[in-house]
Amino acid sequence: MIKRNHMMTSKSVRKALLGLATVSVLALPLLAHPAQASGGAATPHTQNWSFAGVFGRFDKAQLKRGLQVYREVCSACHGLKRVAFRTLAEPGGPEMSIEAVKALAKEYEVQDGPDDEGEMYTRTALLSDYFPSPYPNDNAARASNNGALPPDLSIITKARGYLRGFPNWFFDLFTGYQETGVDYLYALLTGYEEEAPEGFVLNDGMNFNHYFSGNQIAMPAPLSDEGVEYADGTKATVKQMAKDVSAFLMWTAEPTLEQRKRIGFQVILFILLFAGMMYFTTKRLWRGVKH
Ligand code: HEC
């Protein structure tokens, strides 16, 4: 009788624990979402990214094209202050040759100092330098952009996102969908309308965008067909450039994505093998013992 009681309690404890675990797993996505688009903004669509999923990898040619779009278009207003030139040559990124990156860095000037006289000076950038920002400070940036601040783009794809809604968020738990930020960026860059819909009051100097919170944004549509001439001959449509620069900004935000996914997979594999071994070991140890 006592024994039975004991078994029942451990069973109900187990049930309670299982219930708790289920509830916390289901509640996870509520905690895990960054800033949400709101204020009448449309929900971005899920795009097909080469770096999504457990085995996701960056498309190196795409990263190179995205870098070109950033350099020729976005860098006029946006900095990339957390990205060092040297990383462009490292594994898991655009993987340019070190000579090409050196040549690229040479095109930039950075501030250094103070020198022996205590003065700051500018010099040609080296591999170890970071992309210089287009404006000396935030006030200068605002003054040139109708009062709005163009944010630094180094980690923008991690700072934005949207709720994917049921049932997607549930499956995302298993597939590890982490591309809402980059989906949003693509949507933003392709979401401009030349004229605001009738009845929509657009403030002076603002532009209509379906995906920006409040539907009006100070950034003018940055991309137009053939806006860049791709070094690899790819046709530079707005969608193509938006996709490439979004992928590139995913890499700047997470330069070790490939490494993380590879190690994650190895760890899971190890845990599964280890769990299997432990199962059979336990079974063997307890064989013949009445319990
Ligand atoms: C002429 C200047 C200019 C150019 C060129 C430009 N932007 Fe912007 N961008 C801005 C300004 C200004 C804002 C702030 C908008 C606001 O707050 O209304 C902004 C905001 C953004 C944001 C933040 C949106 C949000 O959700 O807050 C992203 C992302 C962005 N730009 C990406 C890009 C990319 C990628 C490019 C290149 C393809 C680019 N921008 C080119 C001026 C520019």
Residues whose N, C-alpha, C, O or C-beta is under 5 A from the ligand:
A	BS01	HEC	V73 C74 A76 C77 N145 A148 L149 P150 P151 I156 Q216 I217 A218 M219 P222 V245
